[in-house]
Amino acid sequence: MVDHKKPHKGDFELFHDPLNLQSLCAHHHNSAKQLMERGRKVAVIGVDGYPIEIG
């Protein structure tokens, strides 16, 4: 899925800014990313196998 790195909140320019777009799988776009945008901290596992706290 195409995801906005920074929430656009209706900003037309930010919505279409290619530097603000990233690819996410549907699971993370619809779960972890939504929690982060609501202000919750989310722990994810990095490529090295250690947890990373983001958000």
C-alpha positions in Angstrom: 0.0 0.0 0.0 1.1 3.6 -0.5 1.4 5.3 2.8 2.0 9.0 3.8 5.1 9.2 6.0 3.7 12.5 7.6 -0.1 12.6 7.9 -1.4 15.1 5.3 -4.5 16.0 7.3 -6.2 17.4 4.1 -3.1 19.3 2.9 -3.3 18.8 -0.9 0.4 19.5 -1.5 1.6 17.1 1.2 -0.9 14.4 0.0 0.7 14.4 -3.5 4.4 15.0 -2.4 6.3 12.0 -3.7 8.9 12.4 -0.9 6.1 11.9 1.7 5.2 8.5 0.3 6.4 5.1 1.3 5.4 1.5 0.6 3.8 -0.5 3.5 2.1 -3.9 3.6 -1.6 -3.7 4.3 -1.2 -5.2 7.8 1.2 -2.5 9.0 -0.7 0.3 7.2 -4.0 -0.7 8.8 -2.7 -1.5 12.3 0.6 -0.2 13.6 0.7 2.9 11.4 -2.9 3.9 12.5 -1.9 3.4 16.2 1.2 5.6 15.7 -0.9 8.4 14.1 -3.2 8.3 17.1 -0.2 8.9 19.5 0.4 5.3 20.7 3.9 3.9 20.9 4.4 0.8 18.8 7.2 -1.7 19.2 8.4 -3.3 16.0 11.2 -5.8 15.2 14.1 -4.4 13.2 16.1 -6.3 10.6 18.6 -7.3 13.3 15.9 -9.0 15.3 15.8 -6.5 18.2 12.7 -4.5 19.0 12.5 -0.9 18.0 10.1 1.5 19.6 8.7 4.0 17.1 5.9 6.6 17.2 
